[in-house]
C-alpha cells in the first residue's frame, strides 16, 4: 500500500507516534466494500518498505516515499467494520481502540473473539 515520506513514518514509529490507519476499499460509485482499522500498535518498522528517491526531473526530486507491506501482519491486527459491503456492529471495539495503550489485552481478546478471516 503506498504511503507518504519514508523518514517521517519510520521516525514516528520509533518515537511511538505511529498513526492508526483506517483503510477503505470501495467500488464506484463509492460504495464501501471493506473498511478496517489498523491500530498503531501493529504499525512496525519491518512493514515500512523504502522506495527509490524521486528522479531529478520530478517536482519533489530526491523525496523518498514508502510502501506498507500489510501482508506481513497477522489477520487479527485488522479490526473489520465493513465486510463485503455489510456493516459490522461497532460495539465489539467501541471505546477500546481510543485508549489502546491502556486496554491492550482487552483489545487483543476482543479482536480474537470477533475475528473474521479475510479471503
C-alpha positions as CSV (number, residue, x, y, z in Angstrom):
1,X,0.0,0.0,0.0
2,X,1.5,3.4,-1.0
3,X,2.2,5.7,1.9
4,X,4.0,9.1,2.5
5,X,7.6,10.0,3.4
6,X,9.7,7.1,4.5
7,X,11.8,9.0,7.1
8,X,8.7,10.6,8.7
9,X,6.9,7.3,9.0
10,X,9.9,5.4,10.5
11,X,10.6,8.4,12.8
12,X,7.0,8.4,14.0
13,X,7.1,4.6,14.7
14,X,10.4,4.8,16.6
15,X,9.1,7.7,18.7
16,X,5.9,5.8,19.5
17,X,3.8,8.3,17.5
18,X,2.8,6.0,14.6
19,X,-0.7,6.6,13.2
20,X,-3.8,4.5,13.5
21,X,-4.7,3.6,9.9
22,X,-8.3,3.4,8.7
23,X,-8.4,1.6,5.4
24,X,-11.3,1.7,3.0
25,X,-11.9,-0.5,0.0
26,X,-14.7,0.7,-2.3
27,X,-16.2,0.3,-5.8
28,X,-17.6,3.1,-7.9
29,X,-19.8,5.0,-7.3
30,X,-18.2,5.0,-3.9
31,X,-19.9,2.0,-2.3
32,X,-17.9,0.8,0.7
33,X,-16.9,-2.9,0.3
34,X,-14.4,-3.2,3.2
35,X,-13.4,-0.9,6.0
36,X,-10.8,-1.9,8.5
37,X,-8.8,-0.2,11.3
38,X,-5.1,-1.0,11.8
39,X,-4.2,0.2,15.3
40,X,-0.8,1.9,15.6
41,X,0.4,-0.8,17.8
42,X,0.7,-3.1,14.8
43,X,2.4,-0.5,12.6
44,X,6.1,-1.6,13.0
45,X,9.3,-0.9,11.0
46,X,9.5,-4.2,9.1
47,X,6.3,-3.4,7.2
48,X,7.6,0.0,6.0
49,X,9.3,-0.5,2.7
50,X,11.6,2.3,1.4
51,X,11.0,3.3,-2.2
52,X,13.6,4.8,-4.6
53,X,14.0,8.6,-4.4
54,X,12.1,10.6,-7.0
55,X,14.1,11.4,-10.1
56,X,15.9,14.7,-10.7
57,X,13.2,15.8,-13.1
58,X,10.4,15.2,-10.6
59,X,8.7,18.1,-8.8
60,X,10.0,16.9,-5.4
61,X,13.3,15.5,-6.7
62,X,15.1,13.2,-4.1
63,X,12.0,12.8,-2.0
64,X,11.8,9.2,-0.6
65,X,8.4,7.6,-0.3
66,X,7.5,4.3,1.3
67,X,5.0,1.5,0.9
68,X,3.4,-0.5,3.7
69,X,3.5,-4.3,3.3
70,X,0.3,-5.2,5.1
71,X,0.7,-8.9,4.2
72,X,3.3,-9.2,6.9
73,X,0.8,-8.5,9.6
74,X,-1.5,-11.1,11.2
75,X,-5.1,-11.1,10.2
76,X,-6.0,-10.3,13.8
77,X,-4.3,-7.0,13.6
78,X,-7.2,-5.6,11.5
79,X,-10.4,-4.5,13.1
80,X,-13.1,-5.0,10.5
81,X,-16.1,-2.6,10.3
82,X,-17.5,-3.3,6.8
83,X,-17.1,-6.7,5.2
84,X,-18.4,-7.4,1.7
85,X,-20.5,-4.3,1.9
86,X,-22.2,-5.3,5.2
87,X,-21.7,-3.1,8.2
88,X,-20.4,-4.9,11.4
89,X,-21.6,-3.9,14.8
90,X,-19.0,-1.5,16.2
91,X,-19.9,-2.5,19.7
92,X,-17.1,-5.1,19.6
93,X,-14.4,-2.4,19.6
94,X,-16.2,0.8,20.7
95,X,-14.1,2.6,23.3
96,X,-11.2,0.2,23.2
97,X,-9.2,1.5,20.3
98,X,-9.2,5.1,21.5
99,X,-7.4,4.1,24.7
100,X,-5.4,1.3,23.2
101,X,-2.2,1.5,25.3
102,X,-4.3,1.2,28.5
103,X,-6.5,-1.7,27.1
104,X,-4.0,-3.7,25.0
105,X,-5.0,-7.1,26.4
106,X,-8.7,-6.3,26.3
107,X,-8.4,-5.1,22.7
108,X,-6.5,-8.3,21.6
109,X,-9.0,-10.5,23.3
110,X,-11.9,-8.7,21.5
111,X,-10.1,-8.9,18.1
112,X,-9.6,-12.6,18.6
113,X,-13.2,-13.2,19.7
114,X,-14.6,-11.3,16.7
115,X,-12.1,-12.5,14.2
116,X,-13.4,-13.0,10.7
117,X,-10.9,-14.5,8.2
118,X,-10.2,-12.4,5.1
119,X,-10.4,-14.2,1.8
